[in-house]
Amino acid sequence: MTKISEALARRKVYRQTLNELRSLSRRELDDLGLHASMITRVAYEAAYGK
């Protein structure tokens, strides 16, 4: 994989995770142990690690 295609793939994972988490209700986030303020960080970690 080239660096560009790898970056695009990671960005796709980030956006997809972000959209999926944002579509959840507060109750569903609670069930996952997440708060709405954590969504961006969780999506970033899913795509880029750390």
N, C-alpha and C positions, 0 to 999 in steps of 0.2 A: 504494500500500500504506500502510495506517496504521501508526503506530509499534508498536501492539500486535501486529498481524499480522506485521510485520517481526521483532519480537523473538521471537515464537513460531516463526517459520520458522528463525531463526538457532539457537534452542534445539534445534529438531528436528535440524538439521544437526549440532550439537554432540553430542547424545545418540547419533545414528546412527553418527557417526564413532567416538565413544568405544566403543560396543558392538562395532563391526566390528574395531577395532584390538585390543580386549581378547580377542576370539575367536581371534586369531592365536597360533600357537605361537611359542616363543622363536626357533626356526629361521627362521620366516617373517618375524618382526620383524628379525632379523639381515639377511635378504636385502634388506629395505627400508632398511637402514641405521638402524634404530631400536632403542632400548632400552626395556624396559617402563616405565622411569621417565619416558619422553618422551611417553607416550600422551596424558595429559591436556593437555599443552601443544600437541601436534599437533592434537588435536580442537578446542581453543579457537581456534587459528590458522585452522583450516579454516572455522569458523563466524563468527568475529569479525575475522579479519585480524590483522595485526601479527605 
